[in-house]
Amino acid sequence: MPVDVDRHAALAKELLPPGRLLVGDDRPDGDAGTYAHVNPATGREQAAVTLAGPGQVGAAVDAARAAAVRWRDLRPDGRRGALLRLAALVRRDAERIGGVLTLECAVPAATAAALPRRAADYLEYYAGYADKLEGRVIPIFPENAFDYTLTEPYGVIGIISTWNGGISSVARKAGAALAAGNTVVVKPMELAPFSSLLFGELALEAGLPAGVVNVVPGDEVAGAALVRHPGVDKISFTGGQRAARAILTDAAQSIKPVVLELGGKSGNIVFPDADLAAAGRFAGTVCMGMAGQGCVFPTRLIVHESVHDQVVATAVVTAAALPVGDPLDPATAVGPVVSAAARDRILGMLGRALAGPTPAGELLLGGGPADASADPALADGFFLAPTILDRVDPAAQIAQEEVFGPVLSVLTFRDEDEAVALANGTPYGLAGYVHTTDLRRAHRVAARLDAGYISLGGFAALPASAPFGGFGRSGYGKEGGRAGLDEFVRAKNVYLPM
């Protein structure tokens, strides 16, 4: 799939919004410098993004606070209608948003086409809850009293989103927060700010009052300013370990609650009675999507030793056949990773895994940059070959830490207990996958896996109605479903003696 450099450049001019801030209904340039945004597929600069400094983050928080009372006191059907209008606009502009996702972080076209629809799904789902946040009457005895609970919004929610979630991640967080009556300040990474900026513009077009949704692209300094600001009542963060620790440290200064959706190192267990051909194809395909840049992907294949050869052979053939190339091409399965720094980090992890007299595993496929012999433009972008390492040492870095690249580690097990121990044998706990035709075993293993989202026989669909969130180093709190809404409301008890 040759990279069409000229098409990328033309679409960037056509589709990308101006790289400015959205503060209330103002669109100022950022005052913390300009970020030269590089297209991951071409390696060329395609746009300039002005970054928010701490003062502008503060202005966005002030705008959100100024709008908070009006938004909170709006009739619930008014909030519902506004969110439904926003969802309709996201669906209307889905083609443009999908193109922006491909340009800003190289989401392959087929996936990019689906993500705006998922964003709209979340907005529609949470719109339906805007008038269903009910309190309860509490039975009181032996006293004669009337006791009841109220649900109310926190106020201003700071949303710090990573680059790979794009508009669907922002909609999942913001949809719940807005339905509950909060206002939001969204701080997207400078690597991928454009779909978040479009979300903010569509919110204004949908009739949400100015200040209800604010968008301030920025770096870690801007993120820290948002977390530390006394006008922010709660933080919802998606990203990596280092940033999460910094956020928790800053939030602790004001005892500010935080929701964390972090990384994963999800195990994919294949038992001997599974559909082995399907399990092998699944293993060789799913973790390579988005060039492996998905926190929920099954990046560790944990296969029974008796069927190891068959399953792994299928996975290798499947992964080797995946089309690597231009993410604008609908036929492309594996595009580039997001940046040169990401590419170099992944290659460094692979180099350490394969170095020395006792490597961490046997290289079966890939292991380096994508083959550019048929398309020299691949060498200019940040493309890596789908990679499979076999019989990996479970204690090795490559098996313990999130790679966030197109890399599959294969481990083997002898019995169910060992399979569960291997799956639970990392600090993460985001997702788990089980392939078996034994329904009792499937549910038994699902109950034993220390992960927040379990998929039996397929990929995690993550519908808007399902709660999503991890354990351990994968974070805490939930997004999606009613549980995701509850993260943005607080309960108040009222007691009246009779």
C-alpha positions, 0 to 999 in steps of 0.5 A, a space after each residue: 500500500 504505497 504512501 501517497 505523500 501528495 494526497 496526505 498534504 492536500 488532505 491536511 490543508 482541507 481537513 485539519 482545523 486551525 491549531 488554536 485553543 477553544 476557550 469559551 467561544 474564543 479561539 486564541 493562539 496558544 502562548 506556550 509556543 508552537 508544535 510542528 505536527 508531523 504526519 506519522 505516515 510521511 514523516 513530514 510536518 503538516 500543520 502547526 499547533 499553538 500550545 496553551 500555557 498555564 494562564 490560558 489553561 486557567 482561562 479555560 477553567 474560568 470559562 468552564 466555571 462561569 458556564 457550570 451553574 447555567 449548565 447544571 441548572 438547565 432542565 435535564 431534557 435540555 442537556 439531553 437534547 444538546 447532547 443528541 444534537 452534538 451526536 448528530 453533528 458528529 455523525 454528519 461530519 464522520 467522514 471528515 473526522 475519520 480523515 483527521 484521525 488518520 492524518 493526526 495519528 495514522 489510524 487506518 482508514 477502515 478503523 477511522 471511519 468507525 471511531 466517529 460513530 462510536 463517539 456518537 454512540 457514547 453521546 447518544 447513550 449518555 444523553 439518555 441518562 440526563 433525565 434519569 439521575 434519580 435519588 433515593 428515599 432511605 428508610 430510617 428507624 426507629 426515628 421518625 424522619 425523612 431521609 433521601 439522597 440527591 445526585 449532583 455534578 462535581 462542577 468542572 471536569 479536567 479531561 486529559 486524553 492521550 493521542 490514540 483515543 481521539 474523538 471517541 475517547 473524548 466523547 466517552 468521557 465528556 458525554 458522561 460528564 456533560 450528561 451529569 451536569 458538569 462542564 469540561 476542559 479537554 487537554 489533548 496531547 500535542 501529538 493529536 489535538 485536531 479531532 478534540 478541537 473539532 469536538 469542541 467546535 461541534 459542541 458550540 454548533 450543537 448549542 451547548 453554551 460557551 464554556 461548557 466544552 473548552 479545548 486547550 492543546 498542550 504539553 505536560 506543563 499544561 496538563 499539570 496546570 489543569 490538574 493543580 487548578 483549584 477550579 477543577 473538581 475532578 480529573 479523568 485521564 487516559 495515558 501512560 504510567 509516568 504521566 499518571 504518577 505525576 497527575 496523582 502527585 499533583 492531585 494529592 495536593 488538593 485531595 482531588 479525585 482522579 479516574 485513570 485509564 492506563 495501559 495494558 499487557 493483556 493475555 490471550 489464553 488458547 486452550 486445546 479445545 478451541 477453534 485453533 485456526 480462528 484463535 491463530 488468526 485472531 492472535 496474528 491480527 488483533 494486536 497488530 491493528 493500529 500498529 499495536 497502539 491500543 491499550 486493550 489489545 491482546 499482546 501476549 498469546 498464552 497457548 497450551 503447549 500441545 497446540 502451540 505449533 499449530 496456533 503460532 504457525 497460523 498467527 505468523 502466516 496471518 500477521 505476515 500477510 497483513 498489508 502494511 502501508 498508507 493509512 489512507 488506503 482502506 485496504 491497509 491493516 497496519 499503518 505507522 506508529 505515532 512518532 519517531 520517538 515511539 518507533 525508536 522506543 519500540 525498536 529499543 525494547 525489541 533490541 534488548 529482548 533479542 540481545 545477548 547469548 540468552 535472548 528473551 524469545 525467538 524471533 519468528 517474524 519482523 523485528 525491525 522497520 517495515 520493508 521499504 523495498 517496494 515503497 521507499 516512502 515507508 522509510 520516511 514514515 514511522 512504519 514497523 513490521 508486524 513482529 512475533 516473538 516465540 517462547 518468551 521468558 514471562 519475566 522479560 521486559 517485553 512480556 511485562 511492559 506495554 510495548 504499544 507497537 505491533 509486537 506479539 509475545 508468545 508464552 506456553 502453559 501446561 494446565 489451567 492454573 498455569 495459564 491463569 498465573 501467566 495471564 495475571 503475571 504482570 502489573 497490569 489488569 486491563 483486559 483478558 481473552 479466553 479461547 475455549 469451547 468449554 463454557 464452564 471453563 470459559 466462565 471459570 477462567 474469566 472469574 479468575 483473571 485479574 482484569 477489568 474487561 474479559 472477552 470470551 472467544 473474540 475481541 472486546 467490542 466495548 459497547 457504549 453501555 458496557 463499563 470499561 476500566 482496569 485493575 492494578 497498573 491499568 488504573 482505576 475507575 470506569 468509563 462507559 456504561 452507567 458506571 462511567 456516568 457515576 464517576 461524574 456525579 456525587 451523592 448528597 444525603 438530606 435528613 429531616 426529622 419529622 
